[in-house]
Amino acid sequence: MKKFIFLLLLLNTTLIVMSQTAEDKLKELKIELPVISTPMANYVHVVRTGNLLFLAGKGPTNAAGVYTTGKVGKDLTIEEGKAAARLTAINQLAVLKMELGSLNKVKRIVKVLGMVNCEGDFKDHPKVINGYSDLMVEVFGEKGKHARSAVGMCSLPVNMAVEIEMIVEVED
């Protein structure tokens, strides 16, 4: 009987975790999405074609609109670069929420392109962009796992530490 009760509790816990929505997960992680400002140039934050969203590259801006800047591996540690990538993920989630009204409409994170501001001999791009990818999986679970490129750049706009774009499949 004890085994049966244990299995029942385990199944119930699993169902609760599996049924947790992206919106619920944000609350659990205590993440507040920022308000997205109007683009400063001649582009849009997101373009939808069919059930795919193509998000423009975003960088790591905090609530005050200040970028995390510098070259990872020179001015910033890998951990600081990873935190910048996570902050960028939060900004991209805000774009998704603005576009869709709810993150629960995301069917799958399809592709991520992570660009790291670094010197030519830097080799830990994937470790930096993991800050972005890890948050997508934390928020969306299996639907957050994606194809990815993590590359180095000799410079990025306003000297931001990372710039990341992504492609997302949404429910019809």
C-alpha positions in Angstrom: 0.0 0.0 0.0 2.9 2.4 0.8 4.4 1.8 -2.6 1.0 2.5 -4.3 0.6 5.8 -2.3 4.2 6.8 -3.2 3.7 6.1 -6.9 0.4 8.1 -6.8 2.2 11.0 -5.2 5.0 10.8 -7.7 2.6 10.7 -10.6 0.7 13.7 -9.3 3.9 15.7 -8.8 5.0 14.8 -12.3 1.7 15.9 -13.8 1.9 19.2 -11.9 5.4 19.9 -13.2 4.5 18.8 -16.7 1.4 21.0 -16.7 3.2 24.1 -15.5 3.0 26.8 -18.2 5.7 29.1 -19.4 3.9 32.0 -17.6 3.8 30.0 -14.4 7.5 29.2 -14.7 8.4 32.9 -15.1 6.6 33.6 -11.8 8.3 30.7 -10.1 11.7 32.0 -11.3 10.7 35.6 -10.1 11.4 37.0 -13.6 9.6 40.2 -14.5 9.7 40.9 -18.2 10.7 44.5 -19.2 8.7 46.8 -21.4 10.0 46.7 -24.9 10.8 50.1 -26.4 10.3 51.1 -30.0 13.3 50.1 -32.2 15.8 52.9 -32.7 16.4 52.1 -36.4 14.5 51.0 -39.4 13.6 47.4 -38.3 11.0 45.6 -36.2 11.4 43.4 -33.1 9.8 40.4 -34.7 8.5 39.2 -38.1 5.9 36.5 -38.3 5.5 34.3 -41.3 3.0 31.4 -41.0 3.6 29.9 -37.6 7.2 31.1 -37.3 8.5 34.2 -35.5 11.9 35.6 -36.4 13.1 37.8 -33.6 15.7 40.5 -34.3 18.9 40.4 -32.4 18.8 41.8 -28.9 21.4 42.6 -26.3 21.7 42.5 -22.6 19.9 45.6 -21.3 18.8 46.0 -17.7 15.6 47.6 -16.5 17.1 51.1 -16.8 18.1 50.4 -20.5 21.8 50.1 -19.7 23.7 47.5 -21.7 26.2 45.0 -20.3 29.3 46.0 -22.4 32.7 44.7 -23.1 34.6 41.8 -24.6 34.0 38.5 -22.9 37.3 37.0 -21.9 39.0 40.4 -21.7 36.7 42.9 -20.0 34.1 40.4 -18.7 34.5 36.8 -17.3 32.7 33.9 -18.9 30.2 34.0 -16.0 29.5 37.7 -16.6 29.0 36.9 -20.3 26.7 34.0 -19.4 24.7 36.4 -17.2 24.5 38.9 -20.1 23.2 36.1 -22.3 20.5 35.3 -19.7 19.5 38.9 -19.5 19.2 38.9 -23.3 17.0 35.9 -23.1 14.7 37.8 -20.7 14.5 40.6 -23.2 13.6 38.2 -26.0 10.9 36.6 -23.8 9.5 40.1 -23.4 9.4 40.5 -27.2 7.6 37.2 -27.5 5.1 38.2 -24.8 4.4 41.5 -26.5 3.9 39.8 -29.8 1.8 36.8 -28.6 0.1 38.1 -25.5 1.1 34.9 -23.7 4.3 32.8 -23.7 2.0 29.8 -23.5 1.4 30.1 -27.3 5.1 29.1 -27.9 5.1 25.7 -29.5 8.9 25.4 -29.7 12.1 27.4 -29.6 13.5 26.4 -33.0 16.9 28.2 -33.5 19.2 30.5 -31.6 22.1 32.5 -33.0 24.3 33.8 -30.2 27.1 36.3 -31.0 29.7 36.9 -28.4 31.8 40.1 -28.3 35.3 38.8 -27.9 38.9 38.7 -29.0 40.0 36.4 -31.8 41.5 33.8 -29.6 38.4 33.4 -27.4 37.1 29.8 -27.5 34.3 29.5 -25.0 31.4 31.0 -27.0 29.1 28.0 -26.1 29.6 28.5 -22.4 28.5 32.1 -22.7 25.4 31.5 -24.8 24.4 28.7 -22.4 23.1 31.5 -20.2 20.4 32.1 -23.0 19.8 28.5 -23.8 19.5 27.4 -20.2 16.8 30.0 -19.5 14.8 28.9 -22.6 14.8 25.3 -21.2 13.9 26.5 -17.7 10.9 28.4 -19.0 9.7 26.1 -21.7 11.0 22.7 -20.7 11.4 20.3 -23.7 9.9 23.0 -26.0 12.8 25.2 -25.1 15.5 22.9 -26.5 16.7 24.3 -29.8 19.3 24.2 -32.6 22.0 26.8 -31.9 25.1 28.6 -33.2 27.4 30.3 -30.8 30.0 32.5 -32.6 32.5 35.2 -31.8 32.4 38.7 -33.1 35.2 41.3 -33.1 32.6 44.0 -32.2 28.9 44.4 -31.6 26.7 47.5 -31.5 27.4 49.8 -28.5 30.1 47.3 -27.5 27.4 45.0 -26.0 28.7 41.7 -24.6 26.3 39.5 -26.6 23.7 39.8 -29.3 21.2 37.0 -29.8 18.4 36.3 -32.2 16.0 33.4 -32.4 13.3 31.7 -34.4 10.2 30.4 -32.6 7.3 28.2 -33.7 4.0 29.2 -32.3 0.6 27.6 -32.0 -1.9 28.4 -34.8 
